[in-house]
Amino acid sequence: MNGIILRVFALGLMVTLGHALQCYKCDIGILGICATSKETCKAGELCFSGVGKAASVMDIKMKGCLLVAQCNKTTQTTGLGNTTIYSMTKTCCATDLSESLTCNQCSAGLLGVCLNSNTVTCSTNTSRCFTARAVFPNIASFVGFNSQGCQESTACADSSGSLLGANYTTTVVCCDTDNCNPVTISGASSARLSVVAVLASAVLVSGWSTL
């Protein structure tokens, strides 16, 4: 109970002091895809994340600034005949960009093709979406590996190393809006690889995924 009282007091204090929050903004997101930008809240507003259902079956979401009085509530938007178009539960937070991002995730990609793509909601509000690609300069016909998901800003840096005697370089690109790291296919054909290279790449994938 004391923890709840302290959180409510903190929210009220920020509003009273007039601190203008910066929040991620998404007018409407469907099937995990949402065009996200950033906005500065007005006095008396907090950041919010909203999740809900359209037509009782389709997952939707929203993000942005919301009046404190409308926080942590479930509302329904209705149309003609008082038919429910969608319901939305909006949860507020009181720090800049405090709504966690949703990112495309690819745990393992080979030859520019993601083997298991999906979407993931970052576990912290300081995480960024990223795309990482490792290439092996000494294996000219091998496109390399790629991975995508969420990670902290401190990990958004290129690196290099050696795996099973083969040198590699990893390029990491980070971004700050929902699903800003699209899963891409390079168009490279596996026919370019010899049987030996394919077998070697399978071993390398296993080793790289454990790094």
N, C-alpha and C positions, 0 to 999 in steps of 0.2 A: 504493500500500500504506500509506504514512504517513497518507493521508487517511482510510482505513478505520479504522486504529488510533485516530486522534484521535476519530472519531465514536463508536466503541465506548467509548473512555475517557469521553467526555462523557456518554453514556447511563448508564454505570455510576456516574459521579460524582453525577448527579442522583438516582439511586435511593438511593445511599448517604446523601446529605444529607437524604433524606426529603421532597424537594419534591413537593407534591401538585399534579399536573397537572389542568387542566380540559380536557375533551375533548367533541367532538360525539358524541352517542349515537344510533345507529340499529340497532334489533334485527334487522331484515331489510328490505331494499328490493328491489322487483321492478319491472322495466321502467322504471328511472330514477326511481321514486317511493318516497320513504322518509320516514316520520314521524320528524323529528329533534328531539332535545332536547340538553341539556348535562348532564354529570355530572363529579364530582370523583373522580379515581383514588385508589386506596389505595396504601400504600407498596409499592414493587416493581412498579408498573404504569406503562405508557406509553400514549399515544394510538395507535390503530391504524385503518387503513382496510383493509377486506377486499373483494375482488372475486372472483366465482366463477361457477359454472354449476350450475343445478338441472336434474336429469334430462338433463344434458349439452347442453341447448339454451337454457335460459332464463337471462339475465343477472341476477345478484343481487349485493347488496352489504351490508356491515355497517360500523359505526363504533362506537368506544367505547374503553374501557380494557382493557388486556391485560397479563398477566404477562410480564415481560421474556423469560423462558425460552420463551414461545410465539410470540415475535415473528419476523417474516420467514420464515414457514414456510407450506407448503400442507398443509391437512388435509382429510380426507374424513369426512362424517357419513353413517353407514349406518343402514339400517332392518332389517326382517325379512328373513331370508335373506341377510344381509350385502350387501343391495342399496344402492348408493350413492345417497343422497338429493341431496346436493350436495357440491361441492368448493369450498374457499375459500383464497385466498392472502392472508395478513394481513401488512401492512407497517407498521412502527411509526415514530413520531417523538417527539421529546422536548421539544416546546414547547407551551404552552397553545393549544388549539383549532387544532392544526397540521394537521388533516385538512381538505383543501380542500372547500368546499361544492359541491354540484351545484345549478344554478339553471335555471329556465326561461329560454329565450332567444327573443327576437323582434327581429330586426334592423330590420324595418320593419313598422309597423302603421298602418292607415288606417281611420278611422271606427270605431275600437274593435275592429277585426278584425285579428288578426296574420296577415300574409301568408306567413310562413315560420317557424313555431314549431318548436323542438326543445329539447333539454336540453344544457347545457354544464357541464363541470367547471372551476371557477375555477383560474387559473394560479398563484395565491398563496393562502396561508392567511390573509391579511389582507383578502381580497376579500369583498364582501357581495353578496347577490342584490338586484337593484333593478328597479323599474318606473318608467319616466319617461313623462310625457305632456305634449305641447306643444299648447297651444290658442291660437287667434287671436281675441282679444276682439272685433275689428271684423268678424269673419265669423261671425255668430250661428248660421247654419245648418250650419257646418262643425265636426264633433266634434273634429277634430285628429289628431295623430299619436301613436303610442306605440312604445316600445322597451323591451326587457327583457334581462337577462343578469347578468354579473358586473362589479363595479367596486370600486375602493378606497373606503374610508369618506370620504376627503377629497372625493370627487365627489358625495356624498349631500347635495346642497343644491339648493334651487330657484334658478332663474335667469330672466332675461328678455332679450329682444333684438329685432332687426328682421331680417326676411328678405324681400328683394325689395320693400321698402317697407311690409311688413305687420308690425305688432308682434305678438310672441308671448310667452307665459310658459310655462315648463317646470317641472312639479312632479315631484320625485324622491322615491320612497319606498324605503328600504332595509330589509332584514331579515337575520336571522342563522341560519336553519336551511335544510336542503335543500329545494329547490323551494317556498320560502315566497312566491314571487312568481308566483302562478298566472296563466296567460294567460286574459284575460277578454274577453268580447264585450259591447259596450255596448247592443246592440239597436237602435242607430240605423240608420235606413234610408237608403240612398244616394239614394232617390227624393226626399229632402228637398233635395238639391243641384240647382241649375240646371246646364245644360251648361257655362256659363262657369265656375262654381265648381269643377266636376269637373276641367276643364282646368287651372285655376289650382292646384288641390290637387296634381295630378300634377307640376307644375313645382316646387311647394314641397317635395314628398316628395323629389325629386331633390336639391334644395338642402339640406334639413335633414339628409339622410343623410350629407352630406359635412362637416357641422360637427364 
